[in-house]
Structure formats: structure tokens, C-alpha cells
């Protein structure tokens, strides 16, 4: 099967969590965000599914994945579907549910990271909510960032089957997603994340191990992985970095 991944052009966003899983598994897929609109890609391709009257199960928003006749939305849901097919989740039900739980917790984390620069609403520009963003970021860096990082550090510490991964003996899609979040934090909050990660040696090691994987390393070097930027979830505003 050749999968089709639909996401907004120009940013990594939540689509990147799915891309990393597909890339690590060596799966065949078309990244529709990289396809020109005149060739059926871009924003026009998204609208066709989001607004299409003939779509039985329309997604609320990207990312969504076309897998044969199925159209699957929500990042964690896509990865729940792909995990066993790509070999990125344990075979037992307990391991699959635990991996999904970790992915959902990462989704909560991502929302809080995004809301540091858009605490009032996504329909406003950052410049229209800078005072509130500064206040939100101070609270996030002081309380929420160490809480989330501390949790995932404990998950790694308590996995009896591996010294480097969160679930079982092997790499899972949750490990890939956690590494992506850490990379985004290092971009958005270089000073604060460096300080916070000093107490999290397992998280630092997981990040480095994921981005050293041969397929992930080739993907990063290929030019197909977009750079972090100020239109994305992770945004670097020096005035918010503590």
C-alpha cells in the first residue's frame, strides 16, 4: 500500500509525527504537502477532503492519512493505525494501549507548547497577544515543562525491558514523537529547555538515538524535512525563553 499523508504545506506541524513513523519504517507514501497544487497537492487537496460532500468520514483538520479506502484523522489515531503495520508498537494489547496513552500525553504537551505563543486564540497574530504570551510562557517554563519532562524521564527509567526506549524492548512511534517534541523545544526555548533537560539524561539520550537512526538521519538530510519556523507549532521568540 502507498499511503497518502495530507498536511498544511510549509510547516512540520503535527504531520511530522506521522512522517517520522513512515520514514523510520521505510514505508511508501506520498507527502501531499510537497506536491504542487497544479499536480493535485497543496491546500487544494486538503480542502477537497475537509469540505467534500462525498466524504463519508470527513476529518476535522489535518493531518489525515489515506490508506486504501480509509481516511484517518487525528495524529494519535493515525499512529494507532500505523503502529502495528509499520512494526512500531509491541504486539501485545497492553503494549499497544500503553504506546497510545503516551502519544495522547504528548498531544497534550504539544497543545501547551503551542499555547505559549498563542494563549488567547489561533485566529490572532502573535503580536496581538504578546503580553499574555509572556505570562503564559513564564508559567509553562516554570511549572508545565518540568512536569512533562519529568514524567517522560520516569517512563524511560521504569521500562524494565529497555535502557533507551519507553515501551518494551524496541523503538515505538511514541519514542519518535517524543524525540520530535524535544527537538521542537530546543528550537523554541533553547535556553530554558537546555536548563530543564539537565535533569533528564534519558530524554537527552533518546533524542540523540532517534535522530541517529539511519533512516531518520537520511530523511533529515534529504531536504524533505522542513525547517522549524514562525508559522509552526514550535516557534522561537527570544522574549519568551525565560
TAVEN-V269910 format. One record per pair of residues at least 12 apart in sequence whose ideal C-beta (glycine too) atoms are under 6 Angstrom apart, sorted by the first residue. I is the first residue (numbers start at 1). J is the second residue. D is the distance in Angstrom with one decimal. If there is no record, write none. Layout:
# TAVEN-V269910
i=I j=J d=D
i=I j=J d=D
This chain:
# TAVEN-V269910
i=2 j=28 d=4.6
i=3 j=29 d=4.0
i=3 j=65 d=5.9
i=3 j=67 d=5.6
i=4 j=30 d=4.9
i=4 j=32 d=5.9
i=4 j=66 d=4.0
i=5 j=18 d=5.8
i=5 j=29 d=5.6
i=5 j=31 d=5.4
i=5 j=65 d=5.7
i=6 j=32 d=4.9
i=6 j=46 d=5.6
i=6 j=62 d=5.4
i=6 j=64 d=5.2
i=7 j=33 d=4.9
i=7 j=62 d=4.6
i=7 j=63 d=4.6
i=8 j=62 d=5.9
i=9 j=33 d=4.5
i=9 j=42 d=5.5
i=11 j=231 d=5.5
i=11 j=232 d=4.3
i=12 j=226 d=5.3
i=12 j=232 d=5.9
i=13 j=232 d=5.9
i=13 j=233 d=5.7
i=14 j=63 d=5.5
i=14 j=75 d=4.7
i=15 j=63 d=4.1
i=16 j=180 d=5.8
i=17 j=75 d=5.2
i=17 j=177 d=4.7
i=17 j=180 d=5.9
i=18 j=63 d=5.6
i=18 j=78 d=5.3
i=20 j=176 d=4.3
i=21 j=79 d=6.0
i=21 j=82 d=5.7
i=21 j=86 d=5.9
i=21 j=88 d=5.7
i=21 j=173 d=4.6
i=21 j=176 d=5.8
i=23 j=215 d=5.6
i=23 j=219 d=4.3
i=24 j=215 d=5.3
i=24 j=216 d=5.9
i=25 j=86 d=3.6
i=27 j=86 d=6.0
i=32 j=45 d=5.0
i=46 j=62 d=5.8
i=57 j=71 d=5.9
i=59 j=73 d=3.1
i=63 j=75 d=5.9
i=65 j=78 d=4.8
i=76 j=103 d=4.5
i=76 j=104 d=5.3
i=76 j=107 d=5.6
i=79 j=103 d=5.7
i=79 j=173 d=4.7
i=80 j=100 d=5.2
i=83 j=173 d=5.3
i=88 j=172 d=5.5
i=88 j=173 d=4.3
i=89 j=172 d=5.5
i=90 j=168 d=4.5
i=95 j=167 d=5.8
i=95 j=168 d=5.4
i=98 j=167 d=5.8
i=99 j=167 d=5.0
i=99 j=172 d=5.0
i=99 j=174 d=5.0
i=102 j=174 d=4.2
i=103 j=174 d=5.2
i=106 j=177 d=5.2
i=106 j=181 d=6.0
i=109 j=148 d=4.8
i=112 j=144 d=5.5
i=114 j=233 d=5.0
i=116 j=136 d=5.4
i=116 j=137 d=4.4
i=116 j=140 d=5.1
i=117 j=133 d=5.3
i=117 j=235 d=5.0
i=119 j=132 d=4.7
i=119 j=133 d=5.6
i=119 j=136 d=4.0
i=120 j=132 d=5.6
i=137 j=240 d=4.1
i=141 j=192 d=4.7
i=141 j=242 d=5.4
i=145 j=196 d=5.4
i=146 j=196 d=5.6
i=149 j=196 d=5.6
i=149 j=200 d=5.2
i=153 j=200 d=4.4
i=153 j=202 d=5.4
i=153 j=203 d=5.5
i=156 j=202 d=4.0
i=164 j=209 d=5.6
i=176 j=210 d=5.9
i=179 j=207 d=4.9
i=179 j=210 d=3.6
i=182 j=207 d=4.4
i=184 j=234 d=3.4
i=187 j=228 d=4.4
i=187 j=234 d=5.3
i=187 j=236 d=5.8
i=188 j=234 d=4.3
i=188 j=235 d=5.8
i=188 j=236 d=5.3
i=189 j=241 d=5.0
i=191 j=241 d=4.9
i=191 j=242 d=5.7
i=192 j=241 d=5.5
i=192 j=242 d=4.4
